[in-house]
Amino acid sequence: MRSPASARPPPVGHATWAQRCWDHPGLYAVGCGSMPSVATSNPTLTMAALALRSAGAVARELDARDRPADLVPGAAL
């Protein structure tokens, strides 16, 4: 039993290291589906770590996208 691998380009993987889908910009598939195989023990801490890493990537993407424009003094608006 395996799920699609993360951090591999299509068609092998479905998402980047931050669980961002390759085919749909802005779509993050955060959750247990990114586990490369079935865990033999409780995967709670692993899933929490992956979610935190993805949250940081989402925050950086939103900061870069929604950054206010730099205005040049004296330029026409």
C-alpha positions in Angstrom: 0.0 0.0 0.0 1.5 3.3 -1.1 0.4 6.8 -1.8 1.8 9.0 -4.6 5.3 10.3 -3.8 5.9 13.9 -2.9 8.8 16.0 -4.2 8.9 14.1 -7.5 7.9 15.6 -10.8 4.9 14.2 -12.6 3.9 11.5 -13.4 5.8 9.9 -10.5 4.8 12.4 -7.8 1.8 14.6 -7.1 3.3 17.4 -5.1 6.4 19.4 -4.2 8.3 19.0 -0.9 5.8 21.6 0.6 2.8 19.4 -0.7 1.9 22.0 -3.4 0.3 20.2 -6.3 2.3 20.3 -9.5 -0.7 20.7 -11.8 -2.7 23.3 -9.9 -0.8 26.4 -8.6 -2.0 27.4 -5.2 -3.4 24.0 -4.3 -1.8 22.3 -1.4 -2.6 18.6 -0.6 -1.7 18.7 3.0 -2.5 15.5 4.9 -1.7 11.9 5.3 -1.9 11.3 1.5 1.7 12.5 1.2 3.1 9.8 3.3 5.3 7.7 1.0 4.3 4.4 2.6 2.2 3.0 5.5 3.6 4.1 8.8 4.3 1.3 11.3 3.7 3.6 14.3 1.6 6.6 15.0 2.2 9.1 12.2 0.8 12.1 14.2 4.1 13.9 14.7 5.1 13.3 11.1 1.9 14.7 9.8 2.1 17.7 12.2 5.7 18.4 10.9 4.6 18.2 7.3 1.6 20.5 8.0 3.8 23.0 9.6 6.3 22.9 6.8 3.5 23.4 4.3 2.0 26.2 6.3 5.3 28.1 6.1 5.4 27.6 2.3 1.8 28.8 2.0 2.6 31.9 4.1 5.7 32.7 1.9 3.7 32.3 -1.3 0.9 34.6 0.0 3.4 37.2 1.2 5.2 37.2 -2.2 1.9 37.4 -4.1 0.2 40.0 -1.9 3.2 42.3 -1.3 2.3 46.0 -1.9 3.8 47.5 -5.0 7.0 49.6 -4.5 6.2 53.2 -5.4 8.8 55.5 -6.8 8.7 59.0 -5.4 7.5 61.5 -8.0 6.1 58.8 -10.3 2.6 59.2 -11.7 0.0 56.8 -10.3 
